[in-house]
Amino acid sequence: MSLRPTSEVTVKASKTRAMSLRETSTKEGRDASKPRAMSPRPTSEDNADGLPSSCLQLPEVSRSGRSTSTREPSDSKKSTGSVSTTVRDDHSRGTSNFTRRLSFVDCSTEDLDQHFREEFGGADWFKNFWHGVLVQQPACRALSNRSLTNWVMIYTNWKVAAKWNGQPPESMNTYELQDWLSAPLARVLELVKVFDPTGFAKVNITKATQDHHRVRVAVIPLLAACLILSQTLTTRQKVDFLFRIFASDNKNSLSIHEFAALWVNLFRALGCAFGVREIPQPRCVAVAARKVFDQLETDDRLPKKNLEDFLSGKLMDPIGVPFSLVMQRFSVDANLIDPDSYVDESKRFRLSHNEPHGHPLEAYNLQDGDYLTRMEVVVSRDVFQFCRSIGDFELSHSDAEKVIGKPIPVNMWCSRMSRALEEVCGHEGSSAGHDLSTFLKKLCPRATATHLQMFKCWLQEYDQLQKQKVALERSKEVLAELYNYMVQPVMTERVKQGLISSFHAVDRSDDGRVNTLDLQTTMEVEKDTAKSMMKYFDTNGDGFVDIEEYIAAMCPEGQRLPPKVQDRIFDLLLSAEVERQEKIVTEQDALFKHPTEHKATHCLKARLFLRKQVPDMVWEDWIAAWEALDVTKLGYLTRAQFRETRAMRMDVSEFLFDLIAGSSEADSISKEQFLNKLLDAAGFRPRSGFPPVA
């Protein structure tokens, strides 16, 4: 809401002052086009971490989540670098319609609120604030197309103002922002309107140089908002940049103090950027930060990888849902390729608090013709390997397509492939000394070592994709076998009694156990045949066949044993696994298509973030299924015990055991693993107090 004079006299006086100040400005000869050196603002105390003190002066928060500070942190508009807790501008809207569906995900603020109440018993998650952020459009996106290199230069200039080891400016006025951002005055005023609405209202009336100097825009919230809303940075680059601003010791982890500063500034940044009327007080945000930190910390430090997973939604943490939705809402990951994400953390570009930085590798668009696409890398490898295998790199376009069994775009062949093959042939008359990396470098001269490492990772992903396709077909076969087994009639009581009588005939010692010699003697077969029969009959591996094992093994073709567990339990597990694998294969396969064929989707599924608690009836059904399988009541099942239950066909049983255990090398599965697998398959979240399995 703009501030307006209340009388005509005031207006005339303001105009008179404005004319006088403009004349003064003209006499000074200020040229807005010339850069002005930024100098550190005087502060009451220096901060050894090199971060603005207003970002780090937060209330101490105990592990219990209560503030131990006796003084409420000041959020006064007079404080240097502060952001008003009340933002009033043209973008402020009402926040009462909590049932409104969000445009980028199929849920509403009311859905989120219900999720939090069920999960945390009504704990405050700043509902009004997040509703404004998620529903409204950004109040300003003036710098959303700046490159990563440009933001690094902006950050560097900010640190240079403090000579790297001092304290950089906490806030800037209009002209300082103009010089720092190298932006036109009109764009800078758009930012001033959002981040210092009171100062903007005064400037908008007087147009006075003096009032431009009185503007106070907090640097870090402005920087954070611009990064989050960027259309040229990937999610990883955004999180990494924000992380490095607060990692004062240049490590890959944050202390609770640094994380609380990051959290408070993120709230300020989003509140201003979206014109939210009420931004939560720093004290309340710091308490929430303590809760998040306790969930993510390792040895009292928060690793960067944990923060990336938290903000991107990979951890499926309810507290991180709002932030995850914001990051996904403005994510451009589907359209950009980030080369740095394919190398080790130690080799990636990183900001520093102590020294200047090099130039980062920019993320580039999928349709950028300067670099190879994923499929072009795969095709290039196939052509190179074939030519090297025959010792001849002279190959025509049609022959190349025939030998590798893949289409090669004509423009790629003419502009890249044929030239690279000719260069290899002309290298001292032979192809000796050439490897795949050298060949890819010839195809893509602009590729750096990081790009070549990325190409290598793409080839590994493609090879893994082929294995995933094979695994998907196997999963479909097992599911079909389960369905065929489910429709078979249950063995009749008459057939069962006949098998019991047959068992007693084979059991010569009449002790309820049959050995190999019993089988060989009573069935009049060779010793090797009897051993093979014993291996098939003896599912628990104790060297004997009991009556249950005998009946299961001798069950007539086309009939099945009475089920110990409802078929829907295993159907749920296998169906969900097939669906999961199909989704992975579809998404990965799309990456290796031509960029024009790859259609990125920006619509998120609510179930990625929100999961309902499992209903009591379903939970009890699953518990009963486990108890039916766990006949020993030890809380776990060995592979042999799982086979012995004969709940399904043997090959299906082996597949399901590996699926629940998460490995073909596992020897046992626990009750927690069994129930967590069902929760994941059904899309429910665990009941309170139930331990999740990583």
Secondary structure, DSSP 8 states (H G I E B T S, - for coil): -----SSHHHHHHHHHHHHHHHHHHHHHT--TTS---------SS--TTSS-HHHH----B-TTS-B--SS-----TTSTT---SB--STT------TT-B-SSBS-BHHHHHHHHHHHHSS----HHHHHHHHHS--S--TTTT--HHHHHHHHHHHHHTTTTTS---SEE-HHHHHHHHT--HHHHHHHHHHH-HHHHHHHHHH--HHHHHH--EEHHHHHHHHHHT-SSS-HHHHHHHHHHHH-TT--SEE-HHHHHHHHHHHHHHHHHHTT-SB---HHHHHHHHHHHHHHH-BTTBEEHHHHHHHHHTTT--GGGHHHHHHHHHT--TTTEE-GGGGS-GGGS----SSS--------EETT-TTS--HHHHHHHHHHHHHHHHHT-----HHHHHHHHTS---HHHIIIIIHHHHHHHHTSTTS-TT--HHHHHHHH-TT--HHHHHHHHHHHHHHHHHHHHHHHHHHHHHHHHHHHHHHTS-B--HHHHHHHHHHHHHH-TT-SS-B-HHHHHHHTT--HHHHHHHHHHH-SS-SSSB-HHHHHHHT--TT-B---SS-HHHHHHHHHHHHHHHHHHHHHHHHHTS-TTT------B-GGGT---B--HHHHHHHHHHHHHH-TT-SSEEEHHHHHHT-SS-HHHHHHHHHHHHTSTT--EEEHHHHHHHHHHHHT-B--TT-----
